[in-house]
Amino acid sequence: MQNYSVDINKLDKLSVFQLREVGAKVGVKNPTTLRTEELRKAIIDVVTGKVQPYKKAKSGRPHKSVIPDEDWEKIVGVEENFDLFCINDNLPLYSYYGSVNKRMEEQVLTGYTIEMYGEFLCTIGNADEVKLDKCAKITPDTQFYGLLHVGDKITYNVKIADTDKLPIVTKILTINDCEPMSYLSKFAEENSKCFDKTIDFTLPQLKFINDNFPIKQGQRILIAGEKDSGQTYLANSIAKDLSSEYKVVYFAISKKPEERIELPNVEYFFTTFDIKPIDVVFNYEIAISRAKNLCNTGNQTILVIDDLADLIKNFSSTLKQKKLCLDNSSEEVIQRIKTLFAAGKNTEHGSLTIFACMSEDDTQVSAYLDEATKYCNCNIYLSKTDYLDNKQVFYDKEKTQVESIKRRNIV
């Protein structure tokens, strides 16, 4: 019998998803069908030589006979390279089951659809309740499965066959606030619209945008300045002002609990300062997927982010926790900024306009400000002095930049 250099004492700390990956590596037969304790025992039997490693027919390269110590962390999901905007790799870090109970079967649940770890899942909870450890699984047997896309907001029922496994979504009750049977006709109707207009603000504190920096749907706006220059005040104002005419998705990052406000008709993703960086990234994934989904299904959509500096810090912290090469961490973060602003668009079907507020005081993120300004059509720089003096207009005219109208590259 062959021995494997795996520290079996670490197995107790792994989630069922991590155990499945380890089981597949060492040669456990059908690891995805086993319960946690069964899988843990099967791994131990293989690595201690009690059971011969199982090799699938036509499985390609055979499993390695030895798992070196330096590869262990990669196997259990700590050190592997991953794309922060691809949340598939985040799942092995968590176990869902402390949040799962049979009472869920009696409830109508709300959540957002996502793809993660090769599965089609939905979160459990409203926008301000999103957590990486609360998800349910959507399968081809789920009623109205074929109507769903990533970023849909749904209500649904679940079945819990085993508390050691994810709840299974049995029935979809609504998709984006529509009954499933009427959803397709609504989608077709909205897709016939064409949006090409200037966003009009009505609140007094936003009138300066109308007068000086007219913004069209699909543009990318960065609102920056020293810390406490009114970024959150403007972000809240934009969300409130546009919520009656647009679909607004708001992502508030690392806030104090008392900073939470009521924003009717806004999908309000709110995270407090004690949230782990990887959970902040997860919430961001849900928020931007939701905004893209709304745009792609024919809606005039606004995405508000407060504060981009906090998001950048959480990206950086997550990279460090994943032990990626720190020499490339700044390039990785810049790519996340590019991907964010690249989502802004205006099409014949819908639009996505992005307002990102940012504080520049922190030396950790100040270097990224110039990068962020490159990808925006309008860069509004705030005056802290004017804001603290309670002036209605508090932006710095000299530092504010608006992209000039260019000749279109159409021949």
Secondary structure by P-SEA (a helix, b strand, c coil): cccccccccccccccaaaaaaaaaaacccccccccaaaaaaaaaaaaaccccccccccccccccccccccccccccccccccccccccccccccccccccccccccccccbbbbbccccccccccccccccccbbbbbcccccccccccccccccbbbbbcccccccccccccccccccccaaaaaaaaaaacccbbbbbbcccccccccccccccccbbbbbbcccccaaaaaaaaaaaaaccccbbbbbbcccccccbbbbcccccccccccccaaaaaaaaaaaaaaaaaaaaaccbbbbbbccaaaaaaaaaaaaaaacccccaaaaaaaaaaaaaaacccccccbbbbbbbbbbccccccccaaaaaaaaccbbbbbbaaaaaaccccccccccbbbbcccccccc
